[in-house]
Amino acid sequence: MPSPFPGMDPYLEDPALWPGVHQRLITYIADALQPELRPRYQARIGERLYVVQTFHILYPDVTVVERPFRETLVMDRARLTFAVSDQPLRLAVEPTELREPFVEIVHAADGEVVTVIEVLSPANKTPGEGHQIYRRKQQEVLHSTASLVEIDLLSQGLHTVAVPRELLARAGPYRSLVCVNRASNRFEFEVYPISLTRRLPRVGVPLRQPDADVVLDLPAIFDRCYDNGGYADFVDYSQPPPVPLTDEEMAWKQTLFQDAPHADAGPEE
């Protein structure tokens, strides 16, 4: 059963679900492109590895324990008193290893990377190390001989794709975005703005000139991701989505589920 939404399903932006969605999208993109690319090209999955710091509270801010304490001798005029230091909140910094897969299209004859396909993750769109690392990789690709395809299906977070945000004013309201920058023309961006009510686009993916583009069928890939992930079994569409919708989007969603009441029933028990 496909998602009840025609395009990106906002319920899959749930932080508990998105990592699996992201992994499947990368895998199925490579699988879908491979037969269209061979034998001149190959689609391979690369991986970006980095370490971020996460924080854990070791002790609550209020607790009662029996333990030795430091004593500070204080002179209070003619008498001596002991002052006990306040108990601090203790925080531990713990390194967390993150892995982000992406797809590379490689020319089979010489191994040159022709196109890089990225599916953005929340870490790419959140201020911090993940965003900075992604932007550095983005600039490396833009200064190379490879084309760049960025698929941003997340409605929240920083503007991260390569096209300058001010250029998107003409695109109108959108929640998701696909951005293509061809190595043959760095000063032009092909963008696919996606509203909640629209299906995902079929995207032309550049290869080495003069070879024609290969078509990336995002609707078919997303349907495969949704079906194989079994999301229809446990996503509860009777609850509000994990990301905010506008009033217009909420009204449209209500109409959508009125037309398909079975999709609003939630998971079976």
N, C-alpha and C positions, 0 to 999 in steps of 0.2 A: 504494500500500500504506500503510495507516495505521500509526501507532506501535504497537508491541506492548503499550505501557502503556495502560490504560483512560483515564487522565487526563493530567496533566502528565508528560512524559517527562524524568526527571532527567538523562539524557545531553545534553539540549539546554541544560542550565545551563552547559555548557562555555563559558568566556569567549570562545573562538574562534568559537562558533556563536551565542551569545545575541544579539549585535547584529542579525544577519539575522533571527532568530526575532522579535525585538522589532519590527523594521520591518514585517515581514509581518503580525504580529498587529494593529498599528495600522491598516495599510492595509485588511486584510480586515474588521476591525470596522466601519470607516467604510463600506466597500462593502456589507456585509451589512445595515447599518441604513438606508442611504439609501433604498431602495425602500419600506421600511416607514414612513419618516418623511414622505416627500413627499405632498402639496405644502405642508403646514403648517410643516414643519421641514426643516432641512438638516444633514447630518453633514459637518463639515469637519475637516481635519487641521491643527492648529496646531503650533508648534515653539518649544521653550524653548532658548535659546542661552546658554551660559556658558563661561567660561575657567577651567581648572584648571592647576596647576603640576605638571609631571612632572620627574623628576630623572634625570640621566644621568651616569654615571661617565666622566670624560674620560681619566683615567690610572689604571692599576692601582696597588695599594698597594706593589708591589715591582717595580722596573724598573731596568735599567742603561742609561744614556744618556751620551753625551758632550756636555756642555753647560756653560756658565759657571755658577758657583755663587756665592752670597753668602758672604763671609768675615767672621767676627766676631773682632775682636782681643780676646784674653783674656790678662790678666796672671796668670801662674802663678809666683809668687814671683820668682825671678831670671831666668826665661826667658819668651820670647814664644811662644805656640802659636796655631794657627788652628783654630777650631771651625766645622764645616760644618753648616748647618741640615738637619734631617731633611726628607725629601721628603713633602709632604702628599698626601692623596687629594683630587683635584680633582673637584668636583661642579658640574654645570651645571643651572640651573633654566630650564626651557623651557615657555612657555605652550602649552597644548593646548586647542583649541576643541571643545567637546562640544555636540551637538544632540540634543535629546530630543523626539520627536513625541508628541502626544496628540490625542484626538478631542474636539471640541466639538459639541454639538447646539444649533443656533441656530434661533430662531423666525424664519420667513421674512418675516413682516410687518414686524417692527420690529428685527430683527437682534440681539435680546437672547440672550445665552448662557443656555440653560436647564439644560444638564447638561454636566459635564466628565468624560470617561472617561480614566483614567490606567492604563497598563501599567507597573508599576514595573521599574526597571533596577537593576543592581548599584550604580551610582553613587548612586542614591537611598537605598540601604540600607547604605552604607559611611560611617563617620565622615569628615566633611570637607565641602567646599564644596557638592558635589552634593547631599548629604543636607540641608544647611541651606537651599539654594535650593528644593528640593522641599517642605520643610516650610513655608517661607514661602508658596509658591504654594498649598499645601493650606489654610493658614489664611485666605488671601485668598478662596478659594472658599467655605470654611465661614462666612465673614462676608459673603457676597454672597447674591444671590437664586437662585443656581444650585445644583443638586444635584451630588453627587460620587460617582462610581463608581471604585473602586480595585481593580485586578486585580493581585495579587501572586502570581506563579507561581514565585518563587525561594525555595528552602528555607533559604537562608543569609542572614545579615546582620541589621541592626537591625530591630526592630519599627517600621514606618514608616506603616502605614495609620492612618486617623483614629481608629478605635475603640480605646479604652484597652485595653492588653494584659490588665489584671487582669479585665476583663469577659469575656475569652475562656476563662477557666478552665473554664467549663461546656461549652465546645465539644469538649473532649477533644483528643487528639493530632491534629495536622494538619501538612501540609508547605506547602500553598498556601492562599490566602485571597482571597476577593472580599468587599469591604466597600462597602455602599451607604449614603449619608447623604442623606436627602431634605431639600430646602430647606424643605418644609412642616413638618418635625419634626427640628430639629437635635439633640435629646436622645435620639434613637433610631437605632440602627444595625442594618441588615440584613446579616448576615454569612453567608457560605457557606464553612465550613471544608472543606478538601479533603485527604484522605489519599492516599497513594500508590496505594491499591487502588481508589479511586473515580474515576468519570468527572468531568469538569469540569461545572460547573452551567450551567443556562440561567437567565440573570439578568434580572429585571425592571428596566428602565431608566426612571427617572422622566422625565416630560415636564411641561409646564405644566398645572396643574390647570384644568379637570376632565378633561383628556385622559388616557386610559388609558396604562399603561406599554407600552413596546415591548420585546419579548423579544430578548435578546442570546444567541444560540445558541453558547456557547463551544465545545462539543464539535465542532460542524461547522466553526467557524472554525479551531480548532486542527488538525483533520484536513486542511483545505485548506492551512494553513501547512506542515504536515509533508510533504504530497504535493508541493506546488509547490516546496518547498525541496530536494526530493530527498534528504532525510536518510537514508532507508532504504538509499541507495547507498553511504554512507561512514561512518555511525555504527557502530562496532564494539561490539556488545552482548556479545561474549565477554570484553571487558575490564571492570574495575570502573568504575562511574560516576564522573564528576568531582566529585560531592558525596557525603558520607557517608550511608549508610543504616543504620538500626538493625538489630539482629539479626533482629527479626521481619520487617522489610522485606526483608532479604537472603534469608531463608527463603522468603518469598512470591515474590520475584523468581525464585529457582531453580525453584519450582513453575511459575511463569508460562512460563518458557522451556522447561521440560520438556514442557509442553502444546503449545508452538509452537516446535519445535526449529529451524525455518528462521530464526527471528528471532535466534537466538543464534550464527549462523554467521559474522557479521561481514561486512564489505564484500567484494564479489567482486574478484578480481585479474584 
